[in-house]
Amino acid sequence: MVDQPSEASEELSFSEIITALEDEQKAIPARILYGLSGLEGDEFTEFSESWPGLSAQRRLALLEDLELLAEANTVMHFDAIGRLALNDTEEEIRVLAIRSLWQSQREDLIPVLIGIMNHDDSPAVRAQAASALGPFVLLGELGNISKESLTACEENLLAIMDMEDENPLVRRRALESLGYSSNQRVAGLIEDAFDFGDENLQASALYAMGRTADDRWAAQVLESLDDPNQTLSKEAIRAAGELEISDAMLPLLNLLYDEESEIRLVAAWSLSQIGGKDAVEALAELQERSESEDEIDLIEDAIENLNFGAEIEDLNLLDFSQEDIEELANPSIDDLADSEDS
């Protein structure tokens, strides 16, 4: 957890921030991290020049801290540092750099990720790049990026799936990203992966099913809910929620009593996506009997998600179109600008 900087803290010059980063005998203070948000111009140049001089351990620790801060405070962004770290000499740092760019929706990142997926020496880095293309496929399906960018994502991910000698993890992540795609080849790839017999590939197929918004997969998902392989059962539980499979309600309610906390929490989130009175009562009861603060917080998130879903349904009852609902939930930049001007 990254602490909030004290209001009484003196404002540091950027040179002082760089000096603090280079002092590897000390942990990185929170106020230093805040000073790295939105780097550009001369400040980014100064940071870029100092980056290679930091030890690999320091660079990794910095990226980890920035990732936590960005998750806790979505106003902060560290895209410039993430992009710089994409070319780091250390595999682990490149993986983390790609992961740190999860908030970015800039189309110019797409060819960079495609290049990494196709050419990086590390399978772990290529797999992370394949995974990072998934959100862009979704943006393309929603019409929020150009058709050309969507096509580039799909064609390169499909090319990975066609390479039988490609690393299995890279192919799995490519399949998961293609789950968002309406390309006619995707359903067959998911089906083949599910039937192949390899449990890891089957898990990725279930993950992709959950992203398709297609109820054709209901039977496979329901069948896998009680799979003895916990990895497969967890992916099936997630997919049941993503697909809002009503027939999964009873099995999911039963899983709230599973001895494994992670299973309980995944089931809780899926129930929040399916919704309904039984889900409301079950999540409230689960929260009441939980003894873990972390688990209670996660259940609270599920309850909030369930309540948000109920509010959207209430809006539908007021004769809003589906397009109106989606616009309310995901306002465009132009809409926000118009609102501020009015």
C-alpha positions in Angstrom: 0.0 0.0 0.0 1.3 3.4 -0.9 0.9 6.1 1.7 -0.6 9.4 0.9 2.0 12.2 1.1 1.6 14.6 4.0 0.1 18.0 3.1 2.8 19.5 5.2 5.5 18.0 3.0 7.7 20.5 1.2 7.4 20.6 -2.5 10.4 19.0 -4.1 12.1 20.1 -7.3 12.3 17.5 -9.9 16.1 17.3 -9.5 15.5 16.5 -5.8 13.1 13.7 -6.9 15.7 12.2 -9.2 18.3 12.4 -6.4 16.0 10.6 -4.0 15.4 7.8 -6.6 19.1 7.4 -7.1 19.7 7.0 -3.3 19.1 3.3 -3.2 20.0 3.0 0.5 16.5 4.4 1.2 13.0 3.2 0.3 11.2 5.4 -2.2 9.0 7.9 -0.3 5.4 8.3 -1.4 5.8 12.0 -2.3 8.5 11.0 -4.8 6.1 8.7 -6.5 3.4 11.3 -6.8 5.9 13.6 -8.5 6.4 11.1 -11.3 2.8 11.3 -12.6 2.3 12.7 -16.1 6.0 13.1 -16.9 6.7 15.1 -20.1 9.2 17.5 -21.6 12.4 18.3 -19.7 11.3 16.3 -16.7 10.8 13.1 -18.7 14.2 13.7 -20.4 15.9 14.0 -17.0 14.1 10.9 -15.7 15.1 8.9 -18.9 18.7 9.8 -18.4 18.7 8.6 -14.8 16.8 5.3 -15.6 19.7 3.2 -16.8 21.8 4.2 -13.8 19.3 2.7 -11.4 19.9 -0.9 -10.4 17.5 -3.5 -11.8 16.1 -4.0 -8.3 15.4 -0.3 -7.9 13.7 -0.1 -11.3 11.5 -3.0 -10.6 10.6 -1.7 -7.1 9.7 1.7 -8.6 7.4 0.1 -11.2 5.7 -2.0 -8.6 5.1 1.0 -6.4 3.8 3.0 -9.3 1.4 0.2 -10.3 0.0 0.1 -6.8 -0.4 3.9 -6.7 -2.2 3.9 -10.1 -4.6 1.3 -8.9 -5.4 3.3 -5.8 -5.6 6.7 -7.5 -6.8 6.6 -11.1 -6.1 10.3 -11.5 -2.4 9.5 -11.4 -0.8 8.0 -14.5 2.7 6.9 -15.3 2.4 6.0 -19.0 5.6 7.7 -19.9 7.6 5.6 -17.4 5.8 2.4 -18.5 6.7 3.1 -22.1 10.3 3.8 -21.3 10.5 0.5 -19.4 9.2 -1.5 -22.3 12.8 -1.4 -23.7 14.4 -2.4 -20.4 17.1 -5.1 -20.5 15.4 -7.1 -17.7 12.6 -9.5 -18.7 10.7 -9.0 -15.4 10.8 -5.2 -15.8 9.4 -5.4 -19.4 6.6 -7.6 -18.2 5.7 -5.2 -15.4 6.0 -2.2 -17.8 3.4 -3.7 -20.1 1.1 -4.5 -17.2 1.5 -0.9 -15.8 0.0 0.4 -19.1 -3.4 -1.2 -18.4 -5.2 2.1 -18.2 -3.8 3.4 -21.5 -6.3 3.5 -24.4 -4.0 5.3 -26.8 -4.0 3.6 -30.2 -0.3 4.3 -30.8 0.4 1.7 -28.2 -1.1 -1.0 -30.3 1.8 -1.4 -32.9 4.2 -1.3 -30.0 2.5 -4.2 -28.2 2.2 -6.1 -31.5 5.9 -5.7 -32.1 6.7 -6.9 -28.6 4.4 -9.9 -29.0 6.0 -10.9 -32.2 9.6 -10.2 -31.6 10.6 -10.0 -27.9 13.1 -12.8 -26.9 11.1 -13.6 -23.7 8.0 -15.8 -23.9 6.8 -14.2 -20.7 7.0 -10.7 -22.2 5.4 -11.8 -25.5 2.6 -13.4 -23.5 2.0 -10.2 -21.5 1.9 -8.2 -24.7 -0.7 -10.6 -26.1 -2.7 -10.2 -23.0 -2.5 -6.4 -23.2 -4.0 -6.4 -26.7 -7.3 -7.8 -25.3 -8.6 -4.5 -24.0 -7.9 -2.9 -27.4 -9.9 -5.6 -29.1 -12.8 -4.7 -26.8 -12.4 -1.0 -27.5 -12.5 -1.9 -31.2 -15.7 -4.0 -30.8 -17.3 -1.0 -29.0 -16.2 1.4 -31.8 -13.8 3.3 -29.6 -10.7 2.8 -31.8 -10.4 2.7 -35.6 -11.3 -0.4 -37.6 -7.7 -0.5 -38.8 -6.4 -0.8 -35.3 -8.9 -3.5 -34.4 -8.0 -5.4 -37.5 -4.3 -5.2 -36.7 -4.9 -6.6 -33.2 -7.1 -9.4 -34.5 -4.8 -10.4 -37.4 -1.7 -10.6 -35.2 -3.4 -12.5 -32.4 -4.9 -14.9 -34.9 -1.4 -15.3 -36.5 -0.1 -16.3 -33.0 -2.8 -18.9 -32.8 -1.8 -20.3 -36.2 1.8 -20.8 -35.0 1.8 -24.3 -33.5 5.4 -24.0 -32.5 4.8 -20.7 -30.6 5.2 -20.8 -26.8 2.0 -22.3 -25.2 1.6 -19.4 -22.8 1.8 -16.8 -25.6 -0.9 -18.7 -27.5 -3.1 -19.0 -24.5 -2.9 -15.2 -23.8 -3.7 -14.6 -27.5 -6.8 -16.8 -27.3 -7.9 -15.0 -24.1 -7.6 -11.6 -25.8 -9.5 -12.9 -28.9 -12.4 -13.7 -26.6 -13.5 -10.1 -27.0 -13.5 -10.4 -30.8 -16.5 -11.0 -33.1 -14.2 -12.5 -35.8 -15.9 -15.6 -37.2 -12.8 -17.7 -36.5 -12.7 -17.1 -32.7 -15.6 -19.5 -31.7 -13.9 -22.4 -33.4 -10.5 -21.6 -31.7 -12.2 -21.5 -28.3 -14.0 -24.8 -29.0 -10.8 -26.5 -30.2 -8.9 -25.2 -27.1 -11.6 -26.5 -24.7 -11.7 -29.9 -26.4 -8.0 -30.3 -26.8 -7.4 -31.9 -23.4 -4.6 -29.7 -22.1 -5.9 -28.2 -18.8 -4.0 -24.9 -19.2 -5.4 -24.4 -22.6 -8.9 -25.4 -21.4 -8.6 -22.8 -18.6 -7.8 -20.1 -21.2 -10.8 -21.3 -23.3 -13.1 -20.8 -20.4 -11.6 -17.3 -19.8 -12.2 -16.4 -23.4 -15.8 -17.8 -23.2 -16.5 -15.3 -20.4 -15.4 -12.4 -22.6 -17.6 -13.4 -25.6 -21.0 -12.3 -24.3 -22.3 -15.4 -26.1 -24.6 -17.8 -24.3 -23.6 -20.6 -26.6 -20.9 -21.5 -24.0 -23.3 -22.0 -21.1 -23.2 -25.8 -21.2 -19.4 -26.0 -21.2 -19.2 -23.4 -18.4 -21.8 -25.1 -16.2 -20.1 -28.5 -16.8 -16.8 -27.1 -15.5 -18.1 -25.4 -12.3 -17.4 -28.4 -10.2 -14.3 -29.6 -12.1 -11.8 -31.2 -9.6 -9.1 -29.0 -11.2 -9.4 -25.8 -9.2 -7.9 -23.7 -11.9 -10.6 -24.8 -14.3 -13.4 -24.4 -11.8 -12.3 -20.9 -11.0 -12.3 -19.9 -14.6 -15.8 -21.5 -15.1 -17.1 -19.5 -12.1 -15.8 -16.3 -13.5 -17.2 -17.1 -16.9 -20.6 -17.9 -15.4 -20.7 -14.4 -14.0 -19.4 -12.7 -17.1 -22.0 -14.5 -19.2 -24.7 -13.9 -16.5 -25.8 -17.6 -16.7 -28.9 -17.8 -14.5 -28.7 -21.6 -14.3 -25.4 -21.1 -12.5 -27.1 -19.4 -9.6 -27.6 -22.4 -7.3 -24.1 -23.9 -7.8 -22.6 -20.4 -7.2 -24.6 -20.0 -4.0 -23.3 -23.3 -2.8 -19.7 -22.3 -3.6 -20.1 -19.4 -1.1 -19.5 -22.1 1.6 -16.4 -23.5 -0.1 -13.4 -24.0 2.3 -11.2 -22.0 -0.1 -11.5 -18.2 0.3 -10.6 -17.6 -3.3 -13.4 -19.8 -4.6 -15.9 -18.1 -2.3 -14.8 -14.6 -3.5 -14.8 -15.5 -7.2 -18.3 -17.0 -6.7 -19.4 -13.9 -4.9 -18.3 -11.6 -7.7 -20.1 -13.8 -10.3 -23.3 -13.7 -8.3 -23.0 -9.9 -8.2 -22.9 -10.0 -12.0 -25.9 -12.3 -12.3 -27.9 -10.4 -9.7 -31.2 -11.1 -8.1 -32.7 -11.3 -4.6 -31.0 -14.5 -3.7 -27.6 -13.0 -4.6 -28.3 -10.0 -2.5 -29.2 -12.1 0.6 -26.3 -14.5 0.1 -23.7 -11.9 -0.2 -24.9 -10.0 2.8 -24.8 -13.3 4.8 -21.3 -14.1 3.5 -20.1 -10.7 4.6 -21.6 -11.1 8.0 -19.9 -14.5 8.7 -16.5 -13.6 7.2 -13.7 -13.1 9.6 -11.1 -11.7 7.2 -10.9 -7.9 6.6 -9.6 -8.4 3.1 -12.4 -10.8 2.3 -15.0 -8.4 3.8 -13.7 -5.6 1.6 -13.9 -7.7 -1.5 -17.4 -8.9 -0.7 -18.3 -5.2 -0.2 -17.1 -4.5 -3.8 -19.3 -7.4 -5.0 -22.3 -5.9 -3.2 -21.6 -2.5 -4.7 -21.4 -4.1 -8.2 -24.6 -5.9 -7.6 -26.3 -2.7 -6.5 -24.9 -0.9 -9.6 -26.3 -3.6 -11.8 -29.7 -3.2 -10.2 -29.7 0.5 -10.8 -28.9 0.0 -14.5 -31.9 -2.4 -14.7 -34.1 0.3 -13.0 -33.0 2.7 -15.7 -34.0 0.2 -18.3 -37.5 0.2 -16.8 -37.7 3.9 -17.4 -37.5 3.2 -21.2 -33.9 4.2 -21.7 -32.5 2.6 -24.8 -29.5 0.2 -24.4 -27.4 2.8 -26.2 -28.4 5.4 -23.6 -27.5 3.1 -20.8 -24.1 2.3 -22.3 -23.5 6.1 -22.7 -24.4 6.8 -19.1 -22.0 4.0 -17.9 -19.2 5.0 -20.3 -19.5 8.7 -21.2 -17.3 9.8 -24.1 -14.7 12.5 -23.8 -16.8 14.8 -25.9 -19.8 14.2 -23.7 -17.7 15.1 -20.6 -16.4 18.2 -22.3 -19.9 19.3 -23.3 -21.1 18.8 -19.7 -18.2 21.0 -18.4 -19.0 23.8 -20.9 -22.7 23.9 -20.0 
